[in-house]
Amino acid sequence: MASLSKIIDVHSHPVLAFGERAPVGAGKQPIWSVETALSYMEEHDIAACVLSAPAAANDATGQQARDIARRTNELLAEIVSKYPNRFGAVATLPALDADGAIAEIGYALDTLKLDGVTTTTSINDTYLGEPQFDPWLEELNRHSATFFVHPTITKAGETLLNGLNASVLEFMFDTTRMITNMVATGAKKRFSQIKIISAHGGGTIPFLVNRIQTLEHTFGVGPGRLELSSEEVRKGIASFYYDLTAATSEAQLGAILKLVPVSQLVMGLDNPFMPKSTFAPAIADIGRYPAFSETDLRSISYANALRLYPELAKRIAEGTKRKLLPKDGGRV
């Protein structure tokens, strides 16, 4: 059986010591530290993790939200500075504050040199794609940024849990709604320079894309929106990147590969929120999938992620080069 190696894990969350809410919502927070993360990485042949705290500032407004985002991003930048070839990080935003979000994008990408940006599928029950988010999406578009989008849960979704944790079902549906809304509103096409990574294999999108493109064309996308052809809907959905967190079964991989090529798949394991027992089986699932060639496995392991995060790629290359230099600096 083939195997993944030198993995770039694009879906990894720090649990921050200063108490801001971690990105996956309610529930007991797991213990996380740089040291435990490095141990996990060594165990599973992970070359680097891209850290994200998507929801850190989403429950606050005004200056408080700006302060949380700034504090989060500076802490992430410190981790990257200390371990430049082992960690990347994407910036969280005060997403309800357009001016604050634009300012934070500039600071995070241009000053802190973080690797991209992150937020959740919906903020305060409003999904990405709605006009209120256009100003800072335009700024991300200007930067040609990589944008990692993590699911959350709406107030309406909370009423549908039936005792289950939101991660069991509702996260999948929230991702599905975000992708569909980004396409239906035209936002995905308008901001086409943003490279958007959808978590968890796109939720239920790979299984529903044919239904969405057919029935959207039949019933329309909603009042005040441009009509989209079936082909335009599918093209929009297929323009996302998809991380394979909890999406490595044969059925899931088969459906995803009907939608996008291998070049749009990246590896994610959702440490420390997914059970540790899932990491090795997920890696093995991809390694044994019969349709993947050795080239495909390299693409999923690291090559695709390094294209999405070129600054991380440079830091890894520099770290490798330093390791290869003679200890005497090459003097003869």
Secondary structure, 3 states (H helix, E strand, C coil): CCCCCCEEEEEECCCCCCCCCCCCCCCCCCCCCHHHHHHHHHHCCEEEEEECCCCCCCCCCHHHHHHHHHHHHHHHHHHHHHCCCCEEEEECCCCCCHHHHHHHHHHHHHHCCCCEEEEECEECCEECCCHHHHHHHHHHHHHCCEEEEECCCCHHHHCCCCCCCCCCCHHHHHHHHHHHHHHHCCHHHHCCCCEEEECHHHCCHHHHHHHHHHHHHHHCCCCCCCCCCHHHHHHHHCCCEEECCCCCCHHHHHHHHHHCCHHHEEECCCECCCCHHHHHHHHHHHHHCCCCCHHHHHHHHHHHHHHHCHHHHHHHHHHHHHHHCCCCCCCC
